[in-house]
Amino acid sequence: MNQIKSDLIKIINEIPDEMVSSFDELMDTIYVRYCALKGIEDVETGNVMTLEELRKEVSTWK
């Protein structure tokens, strides 16, 4: 099994049954947990930017 599938199975198994009452709710919960884990991984690997770098990038969006 590849890493993505095993990570997804782990996330699903960690969600308490009472938190999920529909497929949409399950998908939302999976997405939020995935994004949180991805953010933690980015911080741990140094894939971040300073506030100044962020402001500079955002200023180009206008």
MOPAC internal coordinates of N, CA, C and O (Angstrom, degrees):
PM7 1SCF
backbone

  N    0.0000 0     0.00 0     0.00 0    0    0    0
  C    1.4477 1     0.00 0     0.00 0    1    0    0
  C    1.5237 1   108.28 1     0.00 0    2    1    0
  O    1.2310 1   120.72 1   -41.96 1    3    2    1
  N    1.3371 1   116.23 1   138.04 1    3    2    1
  C    1.4631 1   117.28 1  -179.32 1    5    3    2
  C    1.5250 1   111.31 1   -79.20 1    6    5    3
  O    1.2310 1   120.92 1   -12.33 1    7    6    5
  N    1.3169 1   115.85 1   167.67 1    7    6    5
  C    1.4662 1   122.05 1  -173.12 1    9    7    6
  C    1.5151 1   112.45 1   -63.00 1   10    9    7
  O    1.2310 1   119.86 1   140.99 1   11   10    9
  N    1.3181 1   117.87 1   -39.01 1   11   10    9
  C    1.4628 1   120.71 1  -179.15 1   13   11   10
  C    1.5228 1   110.82 1   -61.86 1   14   13   11
  O    1.2310 1   120.41 1   134.00 1   15   14   13
  N    1.3159 1   116.82 1   -46.00 1   15   14   13
  C    1.4623 1   120.22 1   179.85 1   17   15   14
  C    1.5261 1   110.86 1   -64.45 1   18   17   15
  O    1.2310 1   120.07 1   137.56 1   19   18   17
  N    1.3124 1   117.46 1   -42.44 1   19   18   17
  C    1.4630 1   119.05 1  -178.85 1   21   19   18
  C    1.5291 1   110.89 1   -68.09 1   22   21   19
  O    1.2310 1   119.74 1   143.63 1   23   22   21
  N    1.3512 1   118.09 1   -36.37 1   23   22   21
  C    1.4654 1   120.83 1   175.67 1   25   23   22
  C    1.5272 1   110.36 1   -63.94 1   26   25   23
  O    1.2310 1   120.24 1   137.55 1   27   26   25
  N    1.3096 1   117.16 1   -42.45 1   27   26   25
  C    1.4550 1   121.77 1   179.87 1   29   27   26
  C    1.5271 1   111.50 1   -63.36 1   30   29   27
  O    1.2310 1   120.43 1   135.81 1   31   30   29
  N    1.3125 1   116.78 1   -44.19 1   31   30   29
  C    1.4640 1   121.20 1   177.96 1   33   31   30
  C    1.5205 1   110.43 1   -61.45 1   34   33   31
  O    1.2310 1   120.38 1   139.25 1   35   34   33
  N    1.3277 1   116.88 1   -40.75 1   35   34   33
  C    1.4691 1   121.13 1   178.71 1   37   35   34
  C    1.5261 1   110.25 1   -62.67 1   38   37   35
  O    1.2310 1   120.25 1   133.87 1   39   38   37
  N    1.3377 1   117.12 1   -46.13 1   39   38   37
  C    1.4626 1   121.21 1   179.27 1   41   39   38
  C    1.5274 1   110.61 1   -59.86 1   42   41   39
  O    1.2310 1   120.25 1   133.48 1   43   42   41
  N    1.3236 1   117.13 1   -46.52 1   43   42   41
  C    1.4662 1   121.21 1  -179.25 1   45   43   42
  C    1.5256 1   110.67 1   -61.52 1   46   45   43
  O    1.2310 1   120.15 1   136.28 1   47   46   45
  N    1.3082 1   117.31 1   -43.72 1   47   46   45
  C    1.4638 1   120.79 1  -178.89 1   49   47   46
  C    1.5316 1   112.79 1   -66.42 1   50   49   47
  O    1.2310 1   119.92 1   155.45 1   51   50   49
  N    1.3332 1   117.76 1   -24.55 1   51   50   49
  C    1.4582 1   121.42 1  -179.71 1   53   51   50
  C    1.5291 1   113.08 1   -84.02 1   54   53   51
  O    1.2310 1   119.82 1   167.79 1   55   54   53
  N    1.3276 1   117.95 1   -12.21 1   55   54   53
  C    1.4627 1   121.51 1  -178.72 1   57   55   54
  C    1.5285 1   109.23 1   -80.17 1   58   57   55
  O    1.2310 1   120.38 1   -58.11 1   59   58   57
  N    1.3402 1   116.88 1   121.89 1   59   58   57
  C    1.4650 1   118.54 1   178.10 1   61   59   58
  C    1.5300 1   111.11 1   -63.36 1   62   61   59
  O    1.2310 1   120.17 1   -37.35 1   63   62   61
  N    1.3074 1   117.29 1   142.65 1   63   62   61
  C    1.4586 1   122.26 1  -178.12 1   65   63   62
  C    1.5226 1   112.26 1   -55.89 1   66   65   63
  O    1.2310 1   120.22 1   142.60 1   67   66   65
  N    1.3331 1   117.19 1   -37.40 1   67   66   65
  C    1.4591 1   119.96 1  -177.11 1   69   67   66
  C    1.5289 1   113.14 1   -70.11 1   70   69   67
  O    1.2310 1   120.07 1   169.22 1   71   70   69
  N    1.3288 1   117.46 1   -10.78 1   71   70   69
  C    1.4638 1   120.63 1   177.97 1   73   71   70
  C    1.5177 1   112.38 1   -85.93 1   74   73   71
  O    1.2310 1   120.01 1   171.70 1   75   74   73
  N    1.3210 1   117.59 1    -8.30 1   75   74   73
  C    1.4579 1   120.29 1  -174.17 1   77   75   74
  C    1.5202 1   110.06 1  -126.22 1   78   77   75
  O    1.2310 1   121.34 1   -64.05 1   79   78   77
  N    1.3333 1   115.05 1   115.95 1   79   78   77
  C    1.4589 1   118.69 1   177.71 1   81   79   78
  C    1.5229 1   112.55 1  -118.99 1   82   81   79
  O    1.2310 1   120.58 1   176.23 1   83   82   81
  N    1.3375 1   116.50 1    -3.77 1   83   82   81
  C    1.4618 1   120.13 1   178.27 1   85   83   82
  C    1.5323 1   109.50 1  -153.56 1   86   85   83
  O    1.2310 1   121.12 1   -14.90 1   87   86   85
  N    1.3035 1   115.46 1   165.10 1   87   86   85
  C    1.4593 1   120.72 1   177.93 1   89   87   86
  C    1.5252 1   110.72 1   -61.80 1   90   89   87
  O    1.2310 1   120.56 1   137.02 1   91   90   89
  N    1.3491 1   116.53 1   -42.98 1   91   90   89
  C    1.4629 1   120.38 1   179.69 1   93   91   90
  C    1.5257 1   111.43 1   -61.27 1   94   93   91
  O    1.2310 1   120.46 1   138.84 1   95   94   93
  N    1.3102 1   116.72 1   -41.16 1   95   94   93
  C    1.4565 1   120.61 1   178.55 1   97   95   94
  C    1.5306 1   110.84 1   -64.81 1   98   97   95
  O    1.2310 1   120.57 1   140.30 1   99   98   97
  N    1.3181 1   116.51 1   -39.70 1   99   98   97
  C    1.4617 1   120.54 1   176.99 1  101   99   98
  C    1.5263 1   110.32 1   -62.22 1  102  101   99
  O    1.2310 1   120.14 1   134.16 1  103  102  101
  N    1.3271 1   117.34 1   -45.84 1  103  102  101
  C    1.4592 1   121.06 1  -179.53 1  105  103  102
  C    1.5275 1   111.11 1   -63.73 1  106  105  103
  O    1.2310 1   120.14 1   139.13 1  107  106  105
  N    1.3373 1   117.33 1   -40.87 1  107  106  105
  C    1.4642 1   120.52 1   177.20 1  109  107  106
  C    1.5223 1   110.97 1   -61.33 1  110  109  107
  O    1.2310 1   120.57 1   135.28 1  111  110  109
  N    1.3197 1   116.52 1   -44.72 1  111  110  109
  C    1.4627 1   121.17 1  -179.10 1  113  111  110
  C    1.5289 1   110.85 1   -63.97 1  114  113  111
  O    1.2310 1   120.41 1   137.36 1  115  114  113
  N    1.3133 1   116.81 1   -42.64 1  115  114  113
  C    1.4626 1   121.05 1   177.76 1  117  115  114
  C    1.5278 1   110.10 1   -60.73 1  118  117  115
  O    1.2310 1   120.56 1   134.88 1  119  118  117
  N    1.3256 1   116.54 1   -45.12 1  119  118  117
  C    1.4609 1   120.59 1  -177.57 1  121  119  118
  C    1.5297 1   111.40 1   -64.06 1  122  121  119
  O    1.2310 1   120.30 1   135.15 1  123  122  121
  N    1.3257 1   117.04 1   -44.85 1  123  122  121
  C    1.4633 1   120.36 1  -179.92 1  125  123  122
  C    1.5302 1   110.53 1   -62.47 1  126  125  123
  O    1.2310 1   120.60 1   134.90 1  127  126  125
  N    1.3311 1   116.47 1   -45.10 1  127  126  125
  C    1.4750 1   119.35 1   179.61 1  129  127  126
  C    1.5197 1   111.28 1   -64.87 1  130  129  127
  O    1.2310 1   120.14 1   139.69 1  131  130  129
  N    1.3304 1   117.34 1   -40.31 1  131  130  129
  C    1.4654 1   120.71 1   178.11 1  133  131  130
  C    1.5346 1   110.28 1   -60.99 1  134  133  131
  O    1.2310 1   120.46 1   134.52 1  135  134  133
  N    1.3334 1   116.72 1   -45.48 1  135  134  133
  C    1.4661 1   120.14 1  -179.46 1  137  135  134
  C    1.5185 1   111.29 1   -63.34 1  138  137  135
  O    1.2310 1   120.22 1   140.08 1  139  138  137
  N    1.3178 1   117.19 1   -39.92 1  139  138  137
  C    1.4654 1   120.57 1   178.31 1  141  139  138
  C    1.5280 1   110.25 1   -63.77 1  142  141  139
  O    1.2310 1   120.36 1   134.58 1  143  142  141
  N    1.3233 1   116.92 1   -45.42 1  143  142  141
  C    1.4678 1   120.17 1   179.48 1  145  143  142
  C    1.5243 1   111.28 1   -64.34 1  146  145  143
  O    1.2310 1   120.41 1   141.05 1  147  146  145
  N    1.3340 1   116.82 1   -38.95 1  147  146  145
  C    1.4647 1   121.03 1   178.39 1  149  147  146
  C    1.5254 1   110.06 1   -64.44 1  150  149  147
  O    1.2310 1   120.21 1   139.42 1  151  150  149
  N    1.3273 1   117.20 1   -40.58 1  151  150  149
  C    1.4573 1   121.21 1   178.18 1  153  151  150
  C    1.5158 1   112.02 1   -63.49 1  154  153  151
  O    1.2310 1   120.32 1   137.43 1  155  154  153
  N    1.3151 1   117.00 1   -42.57 1  155  154  153
  C    1.4678 1   121.41 1   177.27 1  157  155  154
  C    1.5251 1   109.86 1   -62.23 1  158  157  155
  O    1.2310 1   120.69 1   136.90 1  159  158  157
  N    1.3104 1   116.29 1   -43.10 1  159  158  157
  C    1.4743 1   120.50 1   178.90 1  161  159  158
  C    1.5243 1   110.61 1   -62.39 1  162  161  159
  O    1.2310 1   120.20 1   138.31 1  163  162  161
  N    1.3305 1   117.22 1   -41.69 1  163  162  161
  C    1.4652 1   120.68 1   178.78 1  165  163  162
  C    1.5230 1   110.99 1   -61.35 1  166  165  163
  O    1.2310 1   120.16 1   136.70 1  167  166  165
  N    1.3177 1   117.29 1   -43.30 1  167  166  165
  C    1.4680 1   120.71 1   179.02 1  169  167  166
  C    1.5163 1   110.37 1   -63.27 1  170  169  167
  O    1.2310 1   120.45 1   135.23 1  171  170  169
  N    1.3271 1   116.75 1   -44.77 1  171  170  169
  C    1.4666 1   120.71 1  -178.33 1  173  171  170
  C    1.5200 1   112.54 1   -64.60 1  174  173  171
  O    1.2310 1   119.91 1   149.73 1  175  174  173
  N    1.3420 1   117.78 1   -30.27 1  175  174  173
  C    1.4622 1   120.91 1  -179.17 1  177  175  174
  C    1.5227 1   112.84 1   -95.76 1  178  177  175
  O    1.2310 1   120.68 1  -177.51 1  179  178  177
  N    1.3374 1   116.30 1     2.49 1  179  178  177
  C    1.4613 1   119.65 1   177.78 1  181  179  178
  C    1.5138 1   114.50 1    80.11 1  182  181  179
  O    1.2310 1   120.07 1  -166.29 1  183  182  181
  N    1.3043 1   117.47 1    13.71 1  183  182  181
  C    1.4691 1   121.90 1   179.59 1  185  183  182
  C    1.5288 1   108.84 1   -84.89 1  186  185  183
  O    1.2310 1   120.96 1  -111.31 1  187  186  185
  N    1.3265 1   115.77 1    68.69 1  187  186  185
  C    1.4565 1   122.94 1  -176.93 1  189  187  186
  C    1.5229 1   109.03 1  -137.01 1  190  189  187
  O    1.2310 1   120.75 1   -10.19 1  191  190  189
  N    1.3272 1   116.18 1   169.81 1  191  190  189
  C    1.4606 1   120.46 1   174.52 1  193  191  190
  C    1.5184 1   109.01 1  -134.81 1  194  193  191
  O    1.2310 1   121.32 1   -22.61 1  195  194  193
  N    1.3181 1   115.07 1   157.39 1  195  194  193
  C    1.4552 1   119.90 1   179.00 1  197  195  194
  C    1.5265 1   109.01 1   -75.63 1  198  197  195
  O    1.2310 1   121.02 1   -14.48 1  199  198  197
  N    1.3160 1   115.66 1   165.52 1  199  198  197
  C    1.4637 1   120.51 1   177.46 1  201  199  198
  C    1.5200 1   110.22 1   -60.45 1  202  201  199
  O    1.2310 1   120.34 1   140.29 1  203  202  201
  N    1.3036 1   116.95 1   -39.71 1  203  202  201
  C    1.4686 1   120.60 1   178.81 1  205  203  202
  C    1.5263 1   110.97 1   -63.05 1  206  205  203
  O    1.2310 1   119.97 1   136.63 1  207  206  205
  N    1.3326 1   117.66 1   -43.37 1  207  206  205
  C    1.4672 1   120.95 1   177.31 1  209  207  206
  C    1.5222 1   111.07 1   -61.69 1  210  209  207
  O    1.2310 1   120.59 1   139.98 1  211  210  209
  N    1.3248 1   116.49 1   -40.02 1  211  210  209
  C    1.4638 1   121.13 1   178.50 1  213  211  210
  C    1.5238 1   110.82 1   -64.51 1  214  213  211
  O    1.2310 1   120.46 1   134.43 1  215  214  213
  N    1.3230 1   116.72 1   -45.57 1  215  214  213
  C    1.4659 1   119.93 1   178.69 1  217  215  214
  C    1.5217 1   111.60 1   -60.05 1  218  217  215
  O    1.2310 1   120.69 1   138.66 1  219  218  217
  N    1.3267 1   116.28 1   -41.34 1  219  218  217
  C    1.4670 1   120.68 1   179.28 1  221  219  218
  C    1.5316 1   110.23 1   -62.90 1  222  221  219
  O    1.2310 1   120.28 1   136.22 1  223  222  221
  N    1.3342 1   117.07 1   -43.78 1  223  222  221
  C    1.4595 1   120.04 1   179.51 1  225  223  222
  C    1.5224 1   111.92 1   -65.83 1  226  225  223
  O    1.2310 1   120.53 1   135.81 1  227  226  225
  N    1.3257 1   116.59 1   -44.19 1  227  226  225
  C    1.4525 1   120.69 1  -178.87 1  229  227  226
  C    1.5282 1   110.94 1   -64.08 1  230  229  227
  O    1.2310 1   120.23 1   145.32 1  231  230  229
  N    1.3102 1   117.17 1   -34.68 1  231  230  229
  C    1.4649 1   119.91 1  -179.71 1  233  231  230
  C    1.5241 1   112.13 1   -63.30 1  234  233  231
  O    1.2310 1   119.86 1   157.86 1  235  234  233
  N    1.3139 1   117.87 1   -22.14 1  235  234  233
  C    1.4695 1   120.04 1   178.56 1  237  235  234
  C    1.5233 1   111.97 1   -81.39 1  238  237  235
  O    1.2310 1   120.11 1   170.19 1  239  238  237
  N    1.3199 1   117.39 1    -9.81 1  239  238  237
  C    1.4764 1   120.93 1  -178.49 1  241  239  238
  C    1.5213 1   111.82 1   -77.24 1  242  241  239
  O    1.2310 1   120.09 1   161.41 1  243  242  241
  N    1.3122 1   117.42 1   -18.59 1  243  242  241
  C    1.4763 1   121.48 1  -174.62 1  245  243  242
  C    1.4989 1   112.31 1   -73.36 1  246  245  243
  O    1.2310 1   120.10 1   180.00 1  247  246  245

